[in-house]
Amino acid sequence: MRTYLERALTKAGYEVVAVDRGTAAVPFLQEQHFDLLLSDIVMPEMDGIELAQRCAEIAPRTKVMFITGFAAVSLKASREQPHARILSKPFHLRDLVLEVERIFEDQREASI
């Protein structure tokens, strides 16, 4: 699934760094600037909520978007990361791209 998400976002004009687990994402967040962290919530070693918390410490201006297939996990994420967007599985890749575009539109409007 990560490959399809990466491909769809790259085709839409975004630069993407894809990793297979939250623990692999942390060093990237420490070394580079990212506008958006897109993470599954359920992952090995470090779940998406913990990754988002680490991201908030390292790069507080980075927006967060979760993808999940579990409604209960989605509720937990919305309580613990109230400003994060959540996209529920299954979704079409076009929906993902549209949601990412909305995040950046909201960000532009907020800075005006």
C-alpha positions as CSV (number, residue, x, y, z in Angstrom):
1,M,0.0,0.0,0.0
2,R,2.9,2.4,0.8
3,T,4.1,2.1,-2.8
4,Y,0.7,3.0,-4.2
5,L,0.4,6.0,-1.8
6,E,3.9,7.2,-2.7
7,R,3.2,6.9,-6.4
8,A,-0.1,8.7,-6.3
9,L,1.3,11.6,-4.3
10,T,4.4,11.8,-6.5
11,K,2.2,11.9,-9.6
12,A,0.3,14.7,-8.0
13,G,3.5,16.7,-7.7
14,Y,4.5,16.1,-4.1
15,E,8.0,15.1,-3.0
16,V,7.6,12.0,-0.9
17,V,9.9,10.1,1.5
18,A,8.4,6.7,2.3
19,V,9.5,4.5,5.1
20,D,8.1,1.2,6.4
21,R,7.7,2.1,10.1
22,G,7.5,5.0,12.5
23,T,10.9,4.4,14.0
24,A,12.4,4.8,10.6
25,A,10.6,8.1,10.1
26,V,12.0,9.8,13.2
27,P,15.5,10.4,11.9
28,F,14.1,12.0,8.7
29,L,11.9,14.3,10.8
30,Q,15.0,15.3,12.8
31,E,17.1,16.0,9.7
32,Q,14.7,17.5,7.2
33,H,11.7,19.8,7.0
34,F,8.4,18.1,6.1
35,D,5.1,19.9,5.4
36,L,3.0,16.8,6.1
37,L,3.4,13.5,8.0
38,L,1.1,10.9,6.5
39,S,1.0,7.8,8.7
40,D,-1.0,4.7,9.2
41,I,-2.0,4.4,12.8
42,V,-1.3,0.7,13.3
43,M,2.3,0.0,12.6
44,P,5.0,-2.2,14.2
45,E,7.5,-0.8,16.8
46,M,5.9,2.7,17.0
47,D,2.2,3.4,16.2
48,G,1.2,6.4,14.2
49,I,-0.1,8.3,17.3
50,E,3.3,8.0,19.0
51,L,5.0,9.0,15.8
52,A,2.7,12.1,15.5
53,Q,3.6,13.0,19.1
54,R,7.3,12.7,18.3
55,C,6.8,14.8,15.2
56,A,5.0,17.5,17.3
57,E,8.1,17.7,19.5
58,I,10.6,17.7,16.6
59,A,8.7,19.7,14.0
60,P,5.6,21.3,15.5
61,R,4.6,23.0,12.2
62,T,4.4,19.7,10.3
63,K,0.8,18.8,9.6
64,V,-0.4,15.3,10.4
65,M,-2.7,13.0,8.5
66,F,-3.6,9.5,9.6
67,I,-4.9,6.6,7.6
68,T,-6.7,3.8,9.3
69,G,-9.1,0.9,8.8
70,F,-10.2,0.8,12.4
71,A,-13.0,3.1,13.7
72,A,-12.0,2.7,17.4
73,V,-8.4,3.6,16.6
74,S,-9.7,6.6,14.6
75,L,-11.5,7.8,17.7
76,K,-8.4,7.5,19.8
77,A,-6.4,9.4,17.3
78,S,-8.9,12.2,17.1
79,R,-8.8,12.6,20.9
80,E,-5.0,12.5,21.1
81,Q,-4.2,14.5,17.9
82,P,-7.2,16.8,17.5
83,H,-5.7,18.8,14.6
84,A,-4.8,15.7,12.6
85,R,-6.8,14.7,9.6
86,I,-8.0,11.1,9.4
87,L,-8.7,9.2,6.2
88,S,-10.5,5.9,6.7
89,K,-9.7,2.8,4.7
90,P,-10.8,1.8,2.2
91,F,-10.2,4.9,0.1
92,H,-9.4,5.7,-3.5
93,L,-6.0,7.2,-4.2
94,R,-7.8,10.2,-5.7
95,D,-9.4,10.8,-2.3
96,L,-6.0,10.7,-0.6
97,V,-4.6,13.3,-3.1
98,L,-7.7,15.5,-2.6
99,E,-7.4,15.4,1.2
100,V,-3.7,16.3,1.0
101,E,-4.6,19.2,-1.3
102,R,-7.2,20.3,1.3
103,I,-4.6,20.3,4.1
104,F,-2.4,22.6,2.1
105,E,-5.3,24.9,1.0
106,D,-6.3,25.2,4.7
107,Q,-2.7,26.0,5.5
108,R,-2.5,28.7,2.8
109,E,-5.8,30.3,3.9
110,A,-4.6,30.4,7.5
111,S,-1.5,32.2,6.6
112,I,-3.3,34.9,4.6
